[in-house]
Amino acid sequence: VTAQTLRGDVAVLVPAAGAGVRLGPGGPKALRELAGEPLLVHAVRRLSVAPSVGQIVVAAPAGDVEAVCALLGPVAGVTVVAGGASRQASVAAALAAADPGFGIVLVHDAARALAPPELVERVAGAVRGGLPAVIPVLPVVDTIKQVDDAGRVVGTVDRAVLRAVQTPQGFRRDVLTAAHAAAVDEHTDDAGLAEKLGVAVHTVPGDEAALKITRPLDLTIAAAILGSATS
Ligand code: C5P
């Protein structure tokens, strides 16, 4: 994946153990190919060129740890562990394997394979600047409705106060550790766990290239982003 040595002060946890059911048949999502390479390889390559990054811990599907090690190659600073039954469990497994010397920890979904290094730097820099928890966000373009069990509209949420949340999400290590230790139920992101603890979560601008590759059309969009990219 990378020839350079990781030298930064930040550990990045990469949950990559999802099945990818919404992407259709074809195995674990992080191992699906985009432009001839698995999504995970795209993700790890972009992380590894971000100057802040000093360690990458990938949580792979439990049966694919060796295959993922082979895929990523023997790169100093890259560790692969078995993921868990939920995203949260996969992040917890990766956190347990992160070198304790890193005081800043980012969590980045392998599914956001094209998140640019600049976004990693933006999030890491905000945590380094003193914020306990930082998430990249984008404005919401759709009108959002709340519905009941029958699918009937209950209300319209003012989208001006809503944000769509991406990864990497950045944390002071002690904050992320405490958030996971205190977790009682499943959250779809790590900031949600920090919020439960009463930690102030700050936002920085996200990046459209960091889209979550979830459904088949997302692969087409990602391919188009790659085709138009200069890097
Ligand atoms: O499930 P979702 O699409 O929200 O997954 C977001 C990220 O979490 C993906 O990168 C996926 O591989 C990862 N994940 C995981 N372990 C699971 C489920 C999802 O690492 N058990």
py3Dmol code that shows the C-alpha trace and the ligand (Angstrom):
import py3Dmol

protein = """\
ATOM      1  CA  VAL A   1       0.000   0.000   0.000  1.00  0.00           C
ATOM      2  CA  THR A   2       2.664   2.452   1.020  1.00  0.00           C
ATOM      3  CA  ALA A   3       6.414   2.727   0.794  1.00  0.00           C
ATOM      4  CA  GLN A   4       6.775   5.540   3.292  1.00  0.00           C
ATOM      5  CA  THR A   5       7.093   5.170   7.034  1.00  0.00           C
ATOM      6  CA  LEU A   6       4.282   6.490   9.190  1.00  0.00           C
ATOM      7  CA  ARG A   7       5.693   9.267  11.350  1.00  0.00           C
ATOM      8  CA  GLY A   8       2.779  11.226  12.776  1.00  0.00           C
ATOM      9  CA  ASP A   9       1.400  11.583  16.304  1.00  0.00           C
ATOM     10  CA  VAL A  10      -2.034  10.131  15.536  1.00  0.00           C
ATOM     11  CA  ALA A  11      -3.329   6.540  15.517  1.00  0.00           C
ATOM     12  CA  VAL A  12      -6.172   5.842  13.073  1.00  0.00           C
ATOM     13  CA  LEU A  13      -8.612   2.999  13.723  1.00  0.00           C
ATOM     14  CA  VAL A  14     -10.237   1.651  10.558  1.00  0.00           C
ATOM     15  CA  PRO A  15     -13.390  -0.441  11.083  1.00  0.00           C
ATOM     16  CA  ALA A  16     -13.478  -2.623   7.959  1.00  0.00           C
ATOM     17  CA  ALA A  17     -15.344  -5.705   9.169  1.00  0.00           C
ATOM     18  CA  GLY A  18     -18.776  -4.958   7.722  1.00  0.00           C
ATOM     19  CA  ALA A  19     -20.538  -7.426   5.449  1.00  0.00           C
ATOM     20  CA  GLY A  20     -21.606  -4.838   2.903  1.00  0.00           C
ATOM     21  CA  VAL A  21     -25.074  -6.315   2.433  1.00  0.00           C
ATOM     22  CA  ARG A  22     -26.466  -3.072   0.960  1.00  0.00           C
ATOM     23  CA  LEU A  23     -23.797  -3.151  -1.736  1.00  0.00           C
ATOM     24  CA  GLY A  24     -25.244  -6.439  -3.050  1.00  0.00           C
ATOM     25  CA  PRO A  25     -23.613  -9.896  -3.182  1.00  0.00           C
ATOM     26  CA  GLY A  26     -19.818 -10.112  -3.295  1.00  0.00           C
ATOM     27  CA  GLY A  27     -18.175 -10.491   0.126  1.00  0.00           C
ATOM     28  CA  PRO A  28     -17.041  -8.032   2.806  1.00  0.00           C
ATOM     29  CA  LYS A  29     -17.475  -4.436   1.696  1.00  0.00           C
ATOM     30  CA  ALA A  30     -13.938  -3.284   2.489  1.00  0.00           C
ATOM     31  CA  LEU A  31     -12.610  -5.940   0.115  1.00  0.00           C
ATOM     32  CA  ARG A  32     -14.850  -4.984  -2.821  1.00  0.00           C
ATOM     33  CA  GLU A  33     -12.918  -3.457  -5.664  1.00  0.00           C
ATOM     34  CA  LEU A  34     -12.969   0.082  -6.958  1.00  0.00           C
ATOM     35  CA  ALA A  35     -10.812   0.753 -10.025  1.00  0.00           C
ATOM     36  CA  GLY A  36      -9.099  -2.611  -9.556  1.00  0.00           C
ATOM     37  CA  GLU A  37      -8.246  -2.275  -5.861  1.00  0.00           C
ATOM     38  CA  PRO A  38     -10.153  -3.102  -2.664  1.00  0.00           C
ATOM     39  CA  LEU A  39     -11.852  -0.174  -0.917  1.00  0.00           C
ATOM     40  CA  LEU A  40      -9.651  -0.808   2.126  1.00  0.00           C
ATOM     41  CA  VAL A  41      -6.482  -0.335   0.070  1.00  0.00           C
ATOM     42  CA  HIS A  42      -7.772   3.008  -1.214  1.00  0.00           C
ATOM     43  CA  ALA A  43      -8.608   4.060   2.348  1.00  0.00           C
ATOM     44  CA  VAL A  44      -5.311   2.991   3.920  1.00  0.00           C
ATOM     45  CA  ARG A  45      -3.269   4.576   1.126  1.00  0.00           C
ATOM     46  CA  ARG A  46      -4.902   7.966   1.702  1.00  0.00           C
ATOM     47  CA  LEU A  47      -4.444   7.685   5.467  1.00  0.00           C
ATOM     48  CA  SER A  48      -0.801   6.714   5.098  1.00  0.00           C
ATOM     49  CA  VAL A  49       0.084   9.857   3.141  1.00  0.00           C
ATOM     50  CA  ALA A  50      -1.481  12.160   5.744  1.00  0.00           C
ATOM     51  CA  PRO A  51       1.485  13.576   7.702  1.00  0.00           C
ATOM     52  CA  SER A  52      -0.330  13.320  11.065  1.00  0.00           C
ATOM     53  CA  VAL A  53      -0.749   9.561  10.878  1.00  0.00           C
ATOM     54  CA  GLY A  54       1.675   7.413  12.887  1.00  0.00           C
ATOM     55  CA  GLN A  55      -0.249   4.147  13.168  1.00  0.00           C
ATOM     56  CA  ILE A  56      -3.149   2.522  11.308  1.00  0.00           C
ATOM     57  CA  VAL A  57      -5.110  -0.267  13.018  1.00  0.00           C
ATOM     58  CA  VAL A  58      -7.511  -2.090  10.689  1.00  0.00           C
ATOM     59  CA  ALA A  59     -10.388  -4.167  12.119  1.00  0.00           C
ATOM     60  CA  ALA A  60     -10.867  -6.824   9.424  1.00  0.00           C
ATOM     61  CA  PRO A  61     -13.646  -9.399   9.062  1.00  0.00           C
ATOM     62  CA  ALA A  62     -12.762 -12.168  11.560  1.00  0.00           C
ATOM     63  CA  GLY A  63     -12.168 -14.752   8.823  1.00  0.00           C
ATOM     64  CA  ASP A  64     -10.115 -12.409   6.656  1.00  0.00           C
ATOM     65  CA  VAL A  65      -7.356 -11.161   8.980  1.00  0.00           C
ATOM     66  CA  GLU A  66      -4.591 -12.983   7.126  1.00  0.00           C
ATOM     67  CA  ALA A  67      -5.942 -12.023   3.714  1.00  0.00           C
ATOM     68  CA  VAL A  68      -6.089  -8.367   4.777  1.00  0.00           C
ATOM     69  CA  CYS A  69      -2.525  -8.518   6.138  1.00  0.00           C
ATOM     70  CA  ALA A  70      -1.391  -9.891   2.775  1.00  0.00           C
ATOM     71  CA  LEU A  71      -3.358  -7.230   0.929  1.00  0.00           C
ATOM     72  CA  LEU A  72      -1.837  -4.346   2.854  1.00  0.00           C
ATOM     73  CA  GLY A  73       1.675  -5.745   2.862  1.00  0.00           C
ATOM     74  CA  PRO A  74       4.197  -5.686   5.701  1.00  0.00           C
ATOM     75  CA  VAL A  75       4.123  -1.954   6.350  1.00  0.00           C
ATOM     76  CA  ALA A  76       5.597  -0.617   9.583  1.00  0.00           C
ATOM     77  CA  GLY A  77       2.855   1.087  11.530  1.00  0.00           C
ATOM     78  CA  VAL A  78      -0.046  -0.898  10.051  1.00  0.00           C
ATOM     79  CA  THR A  79      -1.705  -3.460  12.346  1.00  0.00           C
ATOM     80  CA  VAL A  80      -4.618  -5.752  11.501  1.00  0.00           C
ATOM     81  CA  VAL A  81      -6.967  -7.176  14.155  1.00  0.00           C
ATOM     82  CA  ALA A  82     -10.190  -9.187  13.956  1.00  0.00           C
ATOM     83  CA  GLY A  83     -13.292  -6.990  13.981  1.00  0.00           C
ATOM     84  CA  GLY A  84     -16.458  -7.670  15.946  1.00  0.00           C
ATOM     85  CA  ALA A  85     -20.151  -8.278  15.341  1.00  0.00           C
ATOM     86  CA  SER A  86     -20.941  -4.542  15.210  1.00  0.00           C
ATOM     87  CA  ARG A  87     -19.082  -1.467  14.038  1.00  0.00           C
ATOM     88  CA  GLN A  88     -18.736  -0.405  17.669  1.00  0.00           C
ATOM     89  CA  ALA A  89     -17.178  -3.744  18.624  1.00  0.00           C
ATOM     90  CA  SER A  90     -14.777  -3.478  15.696  1.00  0.00           C
ATOM     91  CA  VAL A  91     -13.678   0.006  16.797  1.00  0.00           C
ATOM     92  CA  ALA A  92     -13.212  -1.232  20.381  1.00  0.00           C
ATOM     93  CA  ALA A  93     -11.025  -4.115  19.143  1.00  0.00           C
ATOM     94  CA  ALA A  94      -8.885  -1.728  17.106  1.00  0.00           C
ATOM     95  CA  LEU A  95      -8.615   0.725  20.007  1.00  0.00           C
ATOM     96  CA  ALA A  96      -7.319  -2.039  22.262  1.00  0.00           C
ATOM     97  CA  ALA A  97      -4.556  -2.713  19.713  1.00  0.00           C
ATOM     98  CA  ALA A  98      -3.523   0.920  19.214  1.00  0.00           C
ATOM     99  CA  ASP A  99      -0.107   1.873  20.562  1.00  0.00           C
ATOM    100  CA  PRO A 100      -0.711   3.626  23.927  1.00  0.00           C
ATOM    101  CA  GLY A 101       1.849   6.266  22.986  1.00  0.00           C
ATOM    102  CA  PHE A 102      -0.619   7.993  20.651  1.00  0.00           C
ATOM    103  CA  GLY A 103      -2.590  10.659  22.508  1.00  0.00           C
ATOM    104  CA  ILE A 104      -4.827  11.407  19.531  1.00  0.00           C
ATOM    105  CA  VAL A 105      -6.963   8.710  17.923  1.00  0.00           C
ATOM    106  CA  LEU A 106      -9.041   9.005  14.756  1.00  0.00           C
ATOM    107  CA  VAL A 107     -11.728   6.533  13.703  1.00  0.00           C
ATOM    108  CA  HIS A 108     -12.249   6.182   9.964  1.00  0.00           C
ATOM    109  CA  ASP A 109     -14.676   3.889   8.131  1.00  0.00           C
ATOM    110  CA  ALA A 110     -13.035   1.826   5.391  1.00  0.00           C
ATOM    111  CA  ALA A 111     -16.263   2.483   3.477  1.00  0.00           C
ATOM    112  CA  ARG A 112     -15.222   6.155   3.152  1.00  0.00           C
ATOM    113  CA  ALA A 113     -12.364   4.965   0.989  1.00  0.00           C
ATOM    114  CA  LEU A 114     -11.747   8.245  -0.850  1.00  0.00           C
ATOM    115  CA  ALA A 115     -11.540  10.583   2.151  1.00  0.00           C
ATOM    116  CA  PRO A 116      -8.616  12.840   1.192  1.00  0.00           C
ATOM    117  CA  PRO A 117      -5.505  13.271   3.382  1.00  0.00           C
ATOM    118  CA  GLU A 118      -6.433  16.965   3.771  1.00  0.00           C
ATOM    119  CA  LEU A 119      -9.585  15.931   5.645  1.00  0.00           C
ATOM    120  CA  VAL A 120      -7.520  13.697   7.943  1.00  0.00           C
ATOM    121  CA  GLU A 121      -5.235  16.664   8.638  1.00  0.00           C
ATOM    122  CA  ARG A 122      -8.183  18.986   9.317  1.00  0.00           C
ATOM    123  CA  VAL A 123      -9.651  16.651  11.935  1.00  0.00           C
ATOM    124  CA  ALA A 124      -6.299  15.739  13.509  1.00  0.00           C
ATOM    125  CA  GLY A 125      -5.261  19.393  13.632  1.00  0.00           C
ATOM    126  CA  ALA A 126      -8.430  20.389  15.465  1.00  0.00           C
ATOM    127  CA  VAL A 127      -7.857  17.739  18.145  1.00  0.00           C
ATOM    128  CA  ARG A 128      -4.197  18.709  18.384  1.00  0.00           C
ATOM    129  CA  GLY A 129      -5.361  22.277  18.880  1.00  0.00           C
ATOM    130  CA  GLY A 130      -7.136  21.262  22.081  1.00  0.00           C
ATOM    131  CA  LEU A 131     -10.610  19.995  21.153  1.00  0.00           C
ATOM    132  CA  PRO A 132     -11.623  16.696  22.833  1.00  0.00           C
ATOM    133  CA  ALA A 133     -13.785  15.383  19.969  1.00  0.00           C
ATOM    134  CA  VAL A 134     -14.041  16.546  16.354  1.00  0.00           C
ATOM    135  CA  ILE A 135     -16.244  15.370  13.483  1.00  0.00           C
ATOM    136  CA  PRO A 136     -16.327  16.391   9.808  1.00  0.00           C
ATOM    137  CA  VAL A 137     -19.778  17.440   8.618  1.00  0.00           C
ATOM    138  CA  LEU A 138     -21.605  18.578   5.498  1.00  0.00           C
ATOM    139  CA  PRO A 139     -24.845  20.542   5.172  1.00  0.00           C
ATOM    140  CA  VAL A 140     -27.935  18.414   4.512  1.00  0.00           C
ATOM    141  CA  VAL A 141     -29.286  18.993   0.997  1.00  0.00           C
ATOM    142  CA  ASP A 142     -32.486  16.932   1.227  1.00  0.00           C
ATOM    143  CA  THR A 143     -35.536  17.960   3.204  1.00  0.00           C
ATOM    144  CA  ILE A 144     -35.774  15.535   6.135  1.00  0.00           C
ATOM    145  CA  LYS A 145     -39.119  14.234   7.445  1.00  0.00           C
ATOM    146  CA  GLN A 146     -39.842  12.268  10.579  1.00  0.00           C
ATOM    147  CA  VAL A 147     -42.329   9.441   9.966  1.00  0.00           C
ATOM    148  CA  ASP A 148     -44.338   7.035  12.138  1.00  0.00           C
ATOM    149  CA  ASP A 149     -44.432   3.227  11.914  1.00  0.00           C
ATOM    150  CA  ALA A 150     -46.966   3.431   9.085  1.00  0.00           C
ATOM    151  CA  GLY A 151     -44.697   5.697   7.066  1.00  0.00           C
ATOM    152  CA  ARG A 152     -46.924   8.719   7.644  1.00  0.00           C
ATOM    153  CA  VAL A 153     -45.178  12.046   8.081  1.00  0.00           C
ATOM    154  CA  VAL A 154     -45.052  13.265  11.666  1.00  0.00           C
ATOM    155  CA  GLY A 155     -43.068  16.417  11.017  1.00  0.00           C
ATOM    156  CA  THR A 156     -40.402  18.214   9.062  1.00  0.00           C
ATOM    157  CA  VAL A 157     -37.049  18.846  10.694  1.00  0.00           C
ATOM    158  CA  ASP A 158     -35.456  22.236   9.961  1.00  0.00           C
ATOM    159  CA  ARG A 159     -32.517  21.158   7.818  1.00  0.00           C
ATOM    160  CA  ALA A 160     -30.609  24.366   8.563  1.00  0.00           C
ATOM    161  CA  VAL A 161     -29.727  22.902  11.968  1.00  0.00           C
ATOM    162  CA  LEU A 162     -28.848  19.435  10.604  1.00  0.00           C
ATOM    163  CA  ARG A 163     -25.476  18.149   9.428  1.00  0.00           C
ATOM    164  CA  ALA A 164     -24.510  14.906   7.692  1.00  0.00           C
ATOM    165  CA  VAL A 165     -21.621  13.355   9.595  1.00  0.00           C
ATOM    166  CA  GLN A 166     -18.566  11.736   8.040  1.00  0.00           C
ATOM    167  CA  THR A 167     -15.348  10.131   9.208  1.00  0.00           C
ATOM    168  CA  PRO A 168     -12.520  10.406  10.178  1.00  0.00           C
ATOM    169  CA  GLN A 169     -13.746  11.440  13.611  1.00  0.00           C
ATOM    170  CA  GLY A 170     -11.004  12.571  15.963  1.00  0.00           C
ATOM    171  CA  PHE A 171     -10.657  12.235  19.725  1.00  0.00           C
ATOM    172  CA  ARG A 172      -8.291  12.727  22.555  1.00  0.00           C
ATOM    173  CA  ARG A 173      -7.379   9.151  23.348  1.00  0.00           C
ATOM    174  CA  ASP A 174      -8.656   9.314  26.938  1.00  0.00           C
ATOM    175  CA  VAL A 175     -12.015  10.591  25.677  1.00  0.00           C
ATOM    176  CA  LEU A 176     -12.456   7.786  23.132  1.00  0.00           C
ATOM    177  CA  THR A 177     -11.361   5.165  25.653  1.00  0.00           C
ATOM    178  CA  ALA A 178     -13.807   6.452  28.274  1.00  0.00           C
ATOM    179  CA  ALA A 179     -16.601   6.692  25.684  1.00  0.00           C
ATOM    180  CA  HIS A 180     -16.176   3.052  24.661  1.00  0.00           C
ATOM    181  CA  ALA A 181     -15.780   1.873  28.252  1.00  0.00           C
ATOM    182  CA  ALA A 182     -19.085   3.546  29.162  1.00  0.00           C
ATOM    183  CA  ALA A 183     -21.015   2.301  26.096  1.00  0.00           C
ATOM    184  CA  VAL A 184     -24.230   0.498  26.946  1.00  0.00           C
ATOM    185  CA  ASP A 185     -25.931   0.400  23.566  1.00  0.00           C
ATOM    186  CA  GLU A 186     -24.909   0.500  19.920  1.00  0.00           C
ATOM    187  CA  HIS A 187     -24.147   3.816  18.261  1.00  0.00           C
ATOM    188  CA  THR A 188     -23.559   4.366  14.569  1.00  0.00           C
ATOM    189  CA  ASP A 189     -20.595   6.632  15.237  1.00  0.00           C
ATOM    190  CA  ASP A 190     -18.036   7.221  17.963  1.00  0.00           C
ATOM    191  CA  ALA A 191     -18.983  10.843  18.546  1.00  0.00           C
ATOM    192  CA  GLY A 192     -22.383   9.528  19.653  1.00  0.00           C
ATOM    193  CA  LEU A 193     -20.648   7.651  22.463  1.00  0.00           C
ATOM    194  CA  ALA A 194     -18.693  10.756  23.463  1.00  0.00           C
ATOM    195  CA  GLU A 195     -21.917  12.820  23.485  1.00  0.00           C
ATOM    196  CA  LYS A 196     -23.377  10.332  25.983  1.00  0.00           C
ATOM    197  CA  LEU A 197     -20.494  11.165  28.304  1.00  0.00           C
ATOM    198  CA  GLY A 198     -21.254  14.876  27.992  1.00  0.00           C
ATOM    199  CA  VAL A 199     -18.099  15.588  25.998  1.00  0.00           C
ATOM    200  CA  ALA A 200     -18.310  18.662  23.721  1.00  0.00           C
ATOM    201  CA  VAL A 201     -18.134  17.473  20.123  1.00  0.00           C
ATOM    202  CA  HIS A 202     -16.951  20.089  17.627  1.00  0.00           C
ATOM    203  CA  THR A 203     -17.381  20.137  13.855  1.00  0.00           C
ATOM    204  CA  VAL A 204     -15.045  20.918  10.961  1.00  0.00           C
ATOM    205  CA  PRO A 205     -16.023  21.059   7.272  1.00  0.00           C
ATOM    206  CA  GLY A 206     -16.315  17.614   5.673  1.00  0.00           C
ATOM    207  CA  ASP A 207     -15.480  16.673   2.089  1.00  0.00           C
ATOM    208  CA  GLU A 208     -17.803  15.283  -0.581  1.00  0.00           C
ATOM    209  CA  ALA A 209     -15.091  12.823  -1.651  1.00  0.00           C
ATOM    210  CA  ALA A 210     -15.438  11.183   1.781  1.00  0.00           C
ATOM    211  CA  LEU A 211     -18.828   9.747   0.820  1.00  0.00           C
ATOM    212  CA  LYS A 212     -19.728   6.448   2.444  1.00  0.00           C
ATOM    213  CA  ILE A 213     -19.676   3.769  -0.239  1.00  0.00           C
ATOM    214  CA  THR A 214     -22.779   1.845   0.778  1.00  0.00           C
ATOM    215  CA  ARG A 215     -25.003   1.148  -2.235  1.00  0.00           C
ATOM    216  CA  PRO A 216     -24.109   0.141  -5.820  1.00  0.00           C
ATOM    217  CA  LEU A 217     -24.529   3.703  -7.168  1.00  0.00           C
ATOM    218  CA  ASP A 218     -21.946   4.904  -4.640  1.00  0.00           C
ATOM    219  CA  LEU A 219     -19.318   2.771  -6.405  1.00  0.00           C
ATOM    220  CA  THR A 220     -20.134   4.545  -9.675  1.00  0.00           C
ATOM    221  CA  ILE A 221     -19.832   7.938  -7.970  1.00  0.00           C
ATOM    222  CA  ALA A 222     -16.549   6.895  -6.338  1.00  0.00           C
ATOM    223  CA  ALA A 223     -15.172   5.770  -9.712  1.00  0.00           C
ATOM    224  CA  ALA A 224     -16.107   9.158 -11.153  1.00  0.00           C
ATOM    225  CA  ILE A 225     -14.345  10.934  -8.283  1.00  0.00           C
ATOM    226  CA  LEU A 226     -11.228   8.843  -8.925  1.00  0.00           C
ATOM    227  CA  GLY A 227     -11.437   9.619 -12.631  1.00  0.00           C
ATOM    228  CA  SER A 228     -11.571  13.352 -12.019  1.00  0.00           C
ATOM    229  CA  ALA A 229      -9.003  13.402  -9.202  1.00  0.00           C
ATOM    230  CA  THR A 230      -5.636  15.033  -9.623  1.00  0.00           C
ATOM    231  CA  SER A 231      -4.072  12.932  -6.860  1.00  0.00           C
TER     232      SER A 231
END
"""
ligand_1 = """\
21
C5P
O -22.397 -0.759 8.919
P -21.885 0.519 8.343
O -22.116 0.630 6.881
O -22.282 1.741 9.112
O -20.317 0.379 8.495
C -19.443 1.457 8.622
C -18.038 0.911 8.740
O -17.983 0.012 9.853
C -17.606 0.117 7.497
O -16.291 0.491 7.142
C -17.697 -1.324 7.956
O -16.748 -2.183 7.333
C -17.409 -1.205 9.454
N -17.995 -2.319 10.250
C -17.132 -3.076 11.056
N -17.629 -4.131 11.786
C -18.941 -4.463 11.711
C -19.837 -3.692 10.908
C -19.326 -2.616 10.188
O -15.930 -2.803 11.106
N -19.367 -5.512 12.400
"""
view = py3Dmol.view(width=600, height=400)
view.addModel(protein, "pdb")
view.setStyle({"model": 0}, {"cartoon": {"style": "trace"}})
view.addModel(ligand_1, "xyz")
view.setStyle({"model": 1}, {"stick": {}})
view.zoomTo()
view.show()
